[in-house]
Amino acid sequence: MQTFLFYDIETSGLSPAFDQVLTFACIRTDLSLNEIGREDIVVRLRDDIVPSPGAFLTHRLDAQILETGITEYHAALKIHTLLNMPQTVSIGYNSLGFDDEFLRFLFYRNLLEPYSHQFANGCGRMDMLPVTLIYYLFCTQALSWPVLENGQSTMKLEHLTRQNKFETSGRAHEAMSDVESVVGLAKAVSRYEEIWAYVQGFFDKNADLKRMSSLQTSKLSKTYGMDLALMVSVSFGADCNYMAPVVCVGGSVPYKNQSLWIRLDKEGLFDRIDDALGVYDLITIRKKPGDQLFILPVLDRFWEKLPPVSRTVCIQNLDLIKQNVSVFDKTVSFHRNFKYPQVPDIDADADLYQGGFFSFKDKKEIAIFHKTEEKKRCQIAQRFQSDRIRMLAQRILVRNFNEKPAPEFCAHLKCLCGSNPKESIKGYKEDVKLTCAKALEELEKIEAETIQSFDSSQKGLLKWLRAHIQRQVSLFC
């Protein structure tokens, strides 16, 4: 039986590769949104995670809560099983832009298949945030829409929950409470069955590709001989009604599952040329089929939802393209052939994308690791042929089973002090793992600028964070 698994996570920070899932809550429903069951998982904070003050002040998880949790390894096993139950469609709110990548790295560093919940055994994913945008644009009666003091609309879940009185058992940014909000949201919008069925097609890769292949049928596409579309994304903001006119410039050559799009409602888009490359200095949007970027054809009823200034600038930019076809074509070729640079000395925790999929030999070693009884895993891991699998296995044992850290991991922990910038732990975006020194800087800034507005629980949380991070300094250095 196909089911929906509504879920939410709270994390130690904003880095999918380096931060940690601390709570995972979910409610499983049938396709009519009747609840079948629910689960709430708390994860112990790992010793090698420096907590981000901003994240903890938002979700307010403290030592008393986290000490009740299970190890990350055992949590990963439970969450992986929940999302990979056959015929499960996992759903969150901004989940494809945040939660899903956190889970992918959680599974990866715990030697579980990172992607199977996206496609295997009838499983799939949805995200209620872009779905909500479609209802905001084309079915306004579905919800009562919150407005900020400045008159702008807002798509924050907590505001939608309050405005529409969705029933929850806790406050915003508690995982289970947010899951209850998302279920309430889904129940409200799914009453409009035709649109509900249509938006689900955006998350079906084949349906999404089919829709994108029909873009030439619009009048504007035929006029300019390009695959023009309207893209819907919360990242565009309320000022442009969360929509932007875009042109598809083809598929990425090195990354076969990505199509490239240029946003056309930006003034001065073709004013700057990279002198070294001889191409327009602009950024392309990379879309994968079935992701959170929704593509609509340029039909009149959709086109009219754009602000007048967006429509005007779009036409001006299309005319500029026609006048400078050679430079535009060279720009397109550059972006289509662009390949992300390799990050030297990337940390093992962050090597999901650069290292690629687990090989057949990797999977054989991974299977051995999971099947081996706990007290023999350390010995088994040392014999693994794959450097990546061996290192990840050894980190699992240190983080979850109190094994003595290898010299490599001791060096990793020392880097977390942050006293030497040259020893930073590198991520896949050339970002770095949060250090104790940086976290203490953030704490000092928060205490200097905003502590007067905090309640007693937030002040207590700041005190615990400072003590926890200072204790980490004494351990790592």
N, C-alpha and C positions, 0 to 999 in steps of 0.2 A: 504494500500500500504506500502510495506517495504521501509524504508529510512535509510540513514546513517546520523548520527549527529556527525560531527567533532567538537571537543571542546578542549579548553585549559583553564587553570586557572593560576592565580598568587596568591601567598599566603603571609602571614605575617611571615612565617618561615617554618621549615621543619618537625614539629611535626603534624601528622594528627589529633591527639586527642586534642591538645592544641592550635595549630595555626588556622588561619582563612583564608578562601577563600576570597580574596579581589576583584578579577575580574573573571568573567566567560564569555567567548565568544564562540559562536557556529555558524556553518553553516550547515544547513540541505540540503541534496542532495537526488536525486533519486539514484537508483542502478547504473545508468550510469554516476553518478557524476555531473549531472546538478543541479545547485543551485536552491533550492526552497525558502529558506529564511535564515535570519541570525538574531542573537540577541547578544547584548553586555550589560552585567550587571555589575555595580559597587556596591560594598558593603561597607558600612561605617565601619571604624575600631572600634571595640568594646572597651569600656573603660577598660575592664579587660584583654586585649591583650597587652603584652609588645612586641613591634615590634623588629624583628631580624635585626640588622644592615646589615648583609650580604645579606639577602633577599631583603631589600629595595634598596640597592645599585645595585642590579641586575635588578629588574623590574622598579625602579625609580618612584614608585607611591608615591605621596606626599599628604599633607593635602588638597591642592586645588582640587585634583582629588577625593580623598576619601570622602570629605564632600558633593560631589554631589550624593553619593550613597544612596541606600536604606538599611533598616535594614537587619541584617543577617536572621532573621526569614522569612521576605517576599522574600528575595533572595532564601532561601532554598525552599520555596514553588514553586517559578518560575522554578528553576533548576530541581527540582524533577518532575514537570509536563513535562518539555521538554524531560528528559531522559526516562520517563515512558510512553510517547505517544506510543500506540500500534504499534508493528512492527518496533521499533526503534533500530538500532544497533549503539551504541555510540562508537566513535573512537577518540583516541588521540595519542600522541607520548610519549612513556614511561608512558602511562596513567594507565596501570595495575600495574606499579611499583611505582606510585606516585599519580597522580590526582584522580584515582578512590577511593583510600583509604581516601583521604581528603573529597571527596563527601560523602562517607559512614558515616564518623563521623559528617559531616555537617548535614546530614539527621537525624542521630541518636539523636544528642543533641537538634534538633528541632522537635523531636517526629514524624518523618516521617519514613516510611519503608526503612531501609538502603540497602536492597538487591534486591528489586523488579525489578530494571532496568537491572539486570543481567539475568533474566529468565522469568518474568511474561509477559503475553500478547504479546508473540512473540518477546520480547526485547532480546538484547544480547550485547556483548562487543567485540571490537577488539583493537589491539594496533599496530600502524604502525612501532614501533621500531623493534621488532623481525621480522616483515614482511620484513622490509628493509634489515635485516641481511640475510634472505634467498635469496633475489635478489643479494646481494653483493657476496654471496658464489656461486650461481648457475645460475645467469642471469646477468652477469656483464655489458652487453650492455644496460640494462634498464636505468642506470643513469651514470652521470659523477661523479666519486668517489673522494671526497676531501682527501688530504693528508696533514698532519702537517709538520712543518719544520724539525722535526726529522725523517721524512719518514714514520711514522705510519699512518694508516688509521684512520678516525674519523667518528663517527656516530652522532655527534651533529647536531641538526636540523638547526641551523643557518649556519653551514658550508655547509650542503647539499643544503640549500636554495640559498646561494651565488653561489656555484659551478654550480648549474643547472638553475639559474636565474628564480626561482619560483616567480610569481608575488605576491607582498604583498603591503599593504597600510601603513605600519609603520616599526618600527625597531624590531629586535629580542627581545624577552621577553615581548612584548606587546601581550596580549592574542589574540586579533583578528588577528594580523599579523602572529602569530604562527599557528593559525587555517588555515589561507590562505596558509601557507607553507605546512601544512599536506595535505590539499586538492590537492595542486599542486603535491606533492609527490605521492599521491594515483593515480592521473591521469596519471603520468608518468609510474608507475609500472603496472597499471591495463591494459595497452596495451598488455601485455603478459598474455593473458587471462587464459591459462592453469595453470600457476603458481599462478595467482591471485585467481583462484577458489580453488587451492590446499591449499594455506595458510589460507584461510578462515576456512577450516576444523579444523585447530589447535584450534580455539576458540569455536568449537562445542564440548560439553563435550562428547557426544556419539561417535562422529567421532574420537576424541582424544583418548578415551579409547580403541576403536577398533584398532587404529594404535599401541598403546602400547601393546596390547594383541598379536600382531603378531611378536614380536621381536625375538622369538626363531627361526625364519626362517633364520636368518643370519648365515653364516658359523662360525663366532667367537662365537656366542651364543651357537651353537650346540657343538663346541669344548670344551667349558668350562662348559656347562650345566647351564648357567645363562642367565637372560634377560639383555643382553648388548645392549647399544644404544649410539647414539651421541646426546648430548644435545647442543642446540644453545641458547646462552644468551650473551647480551652485557656485563654482569658482568665478563665474563671470559677474556675480553680484546682482543686487536688487536694482541698481540704476539702469541696467539694460534688460531688466525683466528675466534675468538668468538665461538669456539666449544670445547667440551671436551667429551672424552669417559666416560661413566658412567655405573654403574650396578644397576639395580633395586633390592632392598633387601626386598620388600614387602610393605604392607600397614600399616599405623599407626593404632594401636589398639584403642586408645581413640579418634582419629580424623579420622573418616571413609572416608573423602574425600581427604586424603593425601596419596600419595605414597612416599616412601623414596628411595633416590638414593645416591650412593657414587661415587665421581669423582675419576677416575683412572689414571690421567696423572700427579699426584703429586709425586715427589720423596720423599722417607722417609715416605710415607703414613702409613706404618705399623711398623715404628720404635719405636713409643711411646705407652706404655701401662699404663692406669690408674691403679695404684697399688691398690687403694681402691676397684675398681669395677672389676678389672681383664679383662677389655675390651680395644680395641684399642682407643687411644685418637684421635678421628677424628670427623669431622662434616658431618652430612648428609644434603643433599639437599631435601627440602620438596616441592613436586609438587602437584598441584590440577588440575584436568582435565579442559581443556579450558583456562589455564592461560598463562603467557607470556614466560614460559619455553617450548621450542619446542623440541620434541623428534623425532629423525630420526633413522631408522634401520642402522645397520652396513653393508651397502652395499659397494662394492668396490669404486664406484664413489663418495660416501660420505666420506668413510674412507680416501681416498687420499687427501681430503681437510685438514686433520689434519697435522700439522708440523711433520716431522719425529721423533723428540724427544718425542712428545706426544704419538705416536704409540708405540715407544720402551718402554717407561715407563709404558704404559698401560699393555702391555704383561708381563712385569716384575712383576707388581702388581697382575695380575691374577694368575701367577705362585706362588706368595707368599701366596695368598688366599688358593690355593690347598694344600700348604704345612702346613698351620696352620688353618685348617677348624674349629676346636673346638673353638679357640679364636675368629675367624671371626663370627661364628654362635652366640656366646655369645654376641658379639658386636651388631650384627643385632637385637637380641632379646631385648637388652637394649634400642636401639633407637626406635624400633617399639612400645615398651611399655612406652616410655617416655611421661610424661605429663607436660605441662608448669606449673610452680609453681604459686599458687595464690599470687597476690600482696596484702599485707595487706594495708588497708586504701587507696585503689585506689580511685582517684577522680571520681565523677559521670560522668564528660565529657569523661573520658577514659574507661568507664566500658562497652563498646560495646561487647567485646569478652568474658571477664570474667563473665559479667552478663548474657550473652546469649541472645537468641532471645526474643523479646517481647511476653509475654504470651497472651492468649485470654483475660484475665481480664485486662492486660495492654492495649491491643488494644481498649477495650471498653472505658477505661478512656481517652486514647489518642484521640479517636473520639469525645468524649464529649468536650475535651479541644479545639480542632480545630473548632468545630461547635458553641461554646459559643461566644456570642458577647464580644468584647474586654473588656469593663468596668466590666464584671462579671467574667472574667477568674481567677482573683486572688482569689476570694471567692471559686470558683469551685475547683481550684488546691489544696487548703488547705484541702479539704475533700477526696482527692485521697487516696486509701488504699496502693498502691504501693509506697514504700519510694523512689525508683528510679524515677518513673514517676512524683511523686510530686516534687522532687528536680529539675529535668530537667525542668518541667513546670514553677516552680518559677524562675529559672535562665533565661528562655525565657522572662518572664515578666520584670525582672530587666534589661536585656540587650537590649531589643527592645521596651519596653513600659513604661520605666521610673518608674516602680514600686519600692517602698522602699525595699531594700535588707533585707532578713532575717538574723539573727545572723550567721547562717552557711556561708552565702555568704560574709558577712563582714569579717569573719575569713579567707575565701578564698582570698579576696582582700589584707588583711594584709600580707599574706604569699608571695604575689608578690613582696614585698619590697626586700626579699632575705637576710635580715639581720641575720636571724636565719636558718642555714641549716637544722635543725631538723624539721622545719615547711614547708618543701618543698611539693609541690603539685605533687603527684605520678601518673605516667602513667602506661599503661599496659605492657610496656617493662621494668618496673622499672626505667624508665627515669623520668625526672622532668620537670615541666613547667618553661619556661624562666622567670627569675626574673629581676627586674629593676637593681639590683646590678650586675648581670651577663651581662646584655645588655650594661651597662655603661663600664664595663671592656672591652667588645668587641669593643666598640666605641673608647676607648683609644688606644687599640692595632692597630686598623685600622688607626687612625690619626697619630700614631707614625711611622707606617711602610709604608703606601702606599698613604697617602694623596697628596703627591707631584705629583702623576700620575693622579689625579682626575681633571675632568673638572669643570666648575663653577656650573653646575646643581647638580653634585654629592656633591660638597662642601656645597651647599645650603641645600641639603638633610641631610647631616650629622648634620648641625646646627639645622635643624628642629627636627631630631631624638633626639638629646641631650635635647632640650627644652621640647619635648613631654614626654620623659622618666622621666626627673627631675620633671615635673608637676605631673606625676603619683606617684612618691615617696612622694610628699607632700600630695597627696590625700589619698594614701593607709596607710601611716605611721602616 
